[in-house]
Amino acid sequence: MVQKRKVSKRSVPLIGIVGLGYVGLPLAREFYEGGARVLGFDVNPEAVARLNKGKSTIKHIPDTLMKDMVGSKRFRATDRMAELSKPDALLICVPTPLTENREPDMQYVETTCRTIAKFLRKGQLVVLESTTYPGTTRELMLPILEGSGLKVEKDFYLAYSPEREDPGNKHFQTRTIPKVVGGLSKASLERAIEIYSLAIEQLVPVSTCEVAEASKILENVYRCVNIALVNELKMLFDRMGIDVWEVIRAAGTKPFGFQSFYPGPGLGGHCIPIDPFYLTWKARQYGMPTRFIELAGEINTNMPHYVISRVTDALNDRHKSLKGSKILVLGLAYKKDIDDVRESPSIEIIELLKEKGAKVDYNDPYISRTHKQREHDLQMKSKPLSAQMLKSYDVVLIATDHSDYDYELITQNAKLVVDSRNALAGAKKGRLKIIKA
C-alpha cells in the first residue's frame, strides 16, 4: 500500500481525469493514493453510477479499492461536463482509434478539447495522455483550447504525457512505470511535473510535447515491427516443419544482442495495432513513405486470416468442411489474464469464422458477455467449460492463453485443438492432435 502524503485539506489539489477506462481509472487510483482529490469524467452514465457505488469497471482495479476511494470523499465520478472548471488539472484519457482507411480518428480528442474550452479557467493544466501522432498537442489541441479566449502559458498550461499501461503485469503498475512528460513550454512542463509528482515515482521530462508524442510512437512501433518479424517467421518455419517457439527459446539463451518476441493470432490492445499507422499517416505529410513500418502492420493485420487457414486445413485433414463445423474459441481478451477486448484478434477471428459458415461459441473466464464496440457487436455469451461441452466441438481454438484454463481438461476432452499461443507446450497431449497456428 502506497503511503499517503500528509497535506492539509485546503492544499489538496483536485485532479480531473477525462475518460475512466483502462488508462484513466488506474491513473485515478495513483492520484488518490498520492493524497490528491480526484474528479473523474466519463460520458457513460452507467459506468459513472457503478464507480460512485464503489464498484470497479475493470478487472485489475478491485472493488475494495473503489469502495475506499469513494468512502474517503476524495474520489467521485461524473458525466456532468460543466464541472470541468473545478479541477486544478485535466488529464485526457480518451480513445484514439483508426478510421476505416487506417488514418487517425481524432474525434474523441477534438470533442473533449472543445468541451474543455467551454469551461476552461485561468490556472488550469490540460494534459493529453492518449497515444497520438507528433504534433497533436500543438497543432490540434492548442487552437481549440485558445478558442476559449484564454492564452496558453499566460492563462492556462498545456502538456503531453503518454500513458504507459500494461494490464496484467504483476511487476509494474502506473505509479512505478517511469513517465515521460513534455510541455508546450518550460512553464507548462514545470506545472505538469508538479502535478504528476503526486502520483508517479519517476518522471522523465523532455524538451517538447512533440518529443513526448514521438517517444510513445517509437515504443509501440518497436514492438510492432519485432512481433511482425516473428509472426512471419512462424509462417515460414511452419512450412519448413520447424517449431518457431522452440527456435525463440533457443535464441533467447544468448545473453546479449537478442530480445525475445512471440508470435500470436494478431495484435491487440489499444496501442500496438494502431500507433504505427498514426506515424505512417503523419510521415506522408512530410513526403516520406514508411515502408518498413507499413509492412509490419500488414503482416500483423493478416494473422487472424492465417489462423483461419490453419483451422480450415486441420478440418480438411479430418474430411470436414469449415462451413457447418462447431468451433469453440478460448479467450476473447487480447492477452492473457485480463478483461480487455480492445482490438482483440479474437473478435476478428470469430467474425471470420462466422462469415465462412462455422458455428462459433467462445469462453473467457473474465468476459461473461460481449459488448458493443465501435466496429463490432458479436452479441455472444461465454459458454461454461466442461468435459461434455468440449467433446461437442469439432475444433477448440486457443486464441488467448489465460492462466485460469484447465489445459489438461481441454487436452483430455477436445477432439482437435488449434493452438495459436503455444499454450499447450507443457500439457499432456496423449493422442490428441494439436495444430499450432
N, C-alpha and C positions, 0 to 999 in steps of 0.2 A: 504494500500500500504506500503510495506516494505521500510524504509528509506535506500537509497543507501549510501554506505560508500564513504567518500571523500578521494580518493587516486590519486596520480599523475599518469599521463598516462604511464610514464616509469615504475612505480612499479606495475601496474595492472597485476595480473597473468593470464595466459591463461590456461583454463581448457578444456581438451579434454574428450568428452563423447562418448563412442563407443556403439552405439545402441540407436536410438532416438524413442523408443516406450513408453509404459505406465510407465516405470521406468526412462528411460533416459531423456525424454522431460521435465517432472516435475523437475528433478534434474537440467537440464539446466536452467530452469526458476529461480530456487532459487540461483544459482551461479550468474546469470545475475543481479537479484535484490540485491544480496550481493555486487555488484560492480565489479565482475570479468568479464573477456572476456571469451567467450565460443566458442569452435570449436567442432561441432557435427559431428560424423561419422556414416554413415549408408550405407548398401550395396544396398538399394532400391533407384535407381536414381529418381523415381517418387516422393517418399517421400521427398528426398533432394530438388528437384525442388520446391515442394509445400511449404516447410518450408522457403526456401530462398525468396519466394514471399510473405511471411508474412501470410501464411495460415496454421492453425493448422491441425494436423493429428489425434488428439484425442479430445473428447468432452469437458473434463474439463480444457483444455488449450484454452482459447478463441483466435480468430483471432486477436482481438485488441491488445492482449499482444504480439503475434508473430510479428505483424507489428512494435510495439515499439522496440522489441528485434532486429529485422533486421535493422530498421531505425537508431538505436543507433550505428551501426557498431561494436557492442560488441557481436553479435551472427552471426554465419554463419554455414551452414551445407555443408558437402562434402562427396562424395563417393571415393575421391582420398586418398587412404591409405598411400601414400608417405608423406602426411602431418602429420602423426603420430609423427614425430620427433619434431614438433613445440611446443606442449603444455608442460606446467610445470608438469601437472598431467594427467594421462589417467585413466578414470573411466569406467570399463567394465560393460555394462548392456545388456547382450545378453541372449537368451533363454537357459534354462537348462531343456529340456523335458525328457520324459522317452522313452526307446525303446519299441518294441512290447512285450518284455519279462519283462517289468516293471523294467528295470535297468537304471542307469543314462546314458543319452545320452550327452556326453561332447564334441561333435564335434564342437559346436559353440565357446565354451571357448577355446578349443585347437587351432582351426583355428585362432581365434582372437589373441591368445598369439603368435603363430608362425608369424603372420603378424606384430605384435608389435615388435617382436625380430629383424625383418629385419631393423627396423628404430629406435630402442631404442637408446637413447643417455644418456650421463652422466647427473646425477642430476634429472632425471625424477622419478616421483612416479607412480606406477601402482597399481590400486586397483580393486579387483573383487567385484561387488555388487550382482551378480546373486546368487540366493539360490542354495546351493550345500551341499555335504556331508563334514563332518570334515576331514581335510587333503588335500583338493583340492589345496589350495594356495601353501602349502609347497611341496606336493608330485607331483602335476601335473604342476602347473604354473611355479614354480621356475626353474626346469631343462630346460624348454623350453626357458624361458627368459635369463637364463645364457648361453644358446647356442649362444647368440649374441656375446659372448666373454666378456661381462661386468659382474661384480660381484655385487651381492646384498649387500647392506649396504656400500660398497665401491664406487660403480659407480651409482647405482640406488636403489630405495626404493620399498618395496612390502608390501601390506596390504590387509585386507579383511574387508568390511563394508557392512553388508546385507541391502538391500533395505527394507523399510517399507512403502509400498504404500497401500492406501485404497481408490480406486476410488469411488467417490460419497459421501464420508464422508465430511460433511459440517463443522465438528468441528476441523478437523486436516488437515494440508497439510504437504508437505515434510519438510518445514522449522521448523515446530512446533513439529514434531514427534522426540523424543529422538533417537539418532543414535549410535548404537554400533560400535566401531572401534577396530580392533585387528591388530597389526603389526607383521611382521616376527621377529622383534627385537625392542628394545627401539627406535633406530634412525628412523626406518620406522614408528612406532607409532606416534612419535613426528611430523614427516613430514605430516602424514595423518591428524592429529588433526589440524595442521596449515592450511591445505588446506580446510578441511570441516568446519572449524570455519567461513569461509566466507559465508557459505550458511545455516548452521544448528544452531539453538538456543542452543540445549543441546546435548553434546557429551558424550558417555558412554565408556570410554577407558577400554579395558580388556587386560589380560596379553599376550595372543597369538592369532594368526589367528584361531586356532582350537576352542578356546572358543567362538569367534565371530561366526564362522560357526555353532557350536553346538547350540548357543542361538537361531538362526533363525529356525533351525530344531525343537527345543523344542517348540517355539511359535506356529508353524503350526501343529505339532503332537498333542499338547494340544487341539487345535480347532477340528482337525480331529476326535480324539477319542470321544470328547463330542458330536459332531454332529452325529457321528455314533450311540452313545447311544440313542439320541432322535429319530433318524431315525428308529432304531429297536423298540423302544417303540411305535412309531407311528404305525408300522405294527401290533404289539401286541394289542395295545389299540383299533385299528380299528376292530379287530376280537371280542373284548370284548364290542364293542359298546360305547367306551369312546372317547371323543374328546381330542386328545393329546395337542392341542393348549390351551384349557381351563385348562388342567392339568398344563401346563407350567406357565400360568398366575397365577394360584393359588399358585404354589410352589414359584414363583418369589416374592411373598409378604413377604417371610421370609427375614428379614433384615441382615442375616449373614449365612454363610455356604452354599449358593446356588447361582449359576450364571446361567442365562437363556441362553440356546442354542436352536436353532429352526430347525426343520426338513425341508426337501425340496426334489426336484426331483433328487438330486445328487449334487456333489461338482463341483464348477467351479473356474475359475481363475488360475493363474499360480502356486500358492504356495500349497494350502491345498490338492488338489488331487494328487500332485506329491511328495512333500517333505518327507512324511512318508516312501515312497518306496526308497528314497535316503538313509535314515537311515537304513532301514532293509537290503539293499544291503551291506552297509558298515559293519553292525553288523555281517554278515555272514563271513566276512574276519577275524573276531575275534572269530569265532566259537560259536557265541551266537545267537540263534533264538529270534526274537522279535514277539512272537505270538499275544500279545495284540494289537500291532500297525498294524500287518498284517490283523488281524480280522476286525479292524475298517476300514481299506482300502477296504476290501472285501464288507462290509456292504454298505459303501457309493457308491462303484462302481456299486452295484446291484440296486440302487434306480431307475434309468431310466426304468429298467425292471419291477419294482413294479408299476410305473406309467402306463406303457403299460397294465399291468394286470388289473389295475383299470378302464382304458378306455375300455378294452375288456369286463369286467364284466358289465359296465354301458350300453354298446351297447346290450349285451346279454339280459339284463333286458327289453330292448325295442324290442326284437326279431330281432336284426340286427347283422350282422357279421362285424368284423373289416375290413375284406377284402372288398374293394369297398366303404367303408364309406368315407365321406368327413370330414376332420378334420382340424380345424384351430388352430395352435399353437400360443399363445400370448406370445411374448417375446423370443428373441434369445440370448440376453446378459446373462451372468452368474449370475448377480444380478441386482436389480432394479436401474433405473435411470442412467445407464452407457452404453457405446457403446462397451464394451469389451466382446468378444466371446471366449476368451482363455479357453479351457477345459470346455466350457459350456455344461451342461447336455441337453440343448435344442437341440443341434446338434445331439447327440446320439439318443434322443427321436424321432426326425424327421426321422433319418435313420432307426430306428427300425420299426416305423410305415409304412414306405415305403416298407421295406422288407416283411412286413406282408400283403401287398396289399392295404393299405389305400391310399386315395388321399389326399395329405397333402399340405397346404399352411401355411404361417406364417405372422405375423405382428409384427413389432418392430419400435417404433417411432424414434429410434436412429440408426437403421441399415437398410438402404434402400435396400441393396442387400448383399448377402453373398459373401465372397471372398475365394479364395483357401487357405486352410491351409495345414499343413504338412500331416495330415491323412484324411482330409475331403474336399470335394468340392461339396456342395449342388447345386450350380448354381440356386439360387432362388432369387426372388424379394419380398419385403414386400408388402402385399396386403392392400390397404386403407380400414379402418374400416367404415362401415355404417350399418344402421339398416337392410337394404335389404340384404347386404352381410352376416351379422351374421346369418340371418334366413336360408341361403342356406347351412349351415354346419350341419352335424349330431351331431358333438361334437365340443365345444370350449374348448381347453385345456390351462389353465393358467400355463405357465412354468416360467414366470418372472413377478413379481408384480410391474410393472412400475407405478409411481405416475401419469403419463400422461393419463393413461387409464380411460375412462368414464365407470366405472363399472355399473352404472345404465343403460346405453345404452346396455351393454352386457347382464345384467340380464333380461332386458325387451324384448330382441330380440333373444337370443340364445335358441335353443331347449333343449340343455343339456350342462352343464358345469362340467368339471373335474378340480378342483382347487388344485394345488399342493403347493400353497404358503399361503393358508388361506387369500387370497386377498379379498374375498367377505364376511369376517366376519361381517362387519358393513353395508353391502349393503342390499337394499330392494330386497328380492328374489321373492316375490309373490308366484306363483305356480311353479316357476322354480325349477327343481330338481338339486341340486348341490352335486356332489360326491367329497369328499376330497381324495387326493392321496398323 
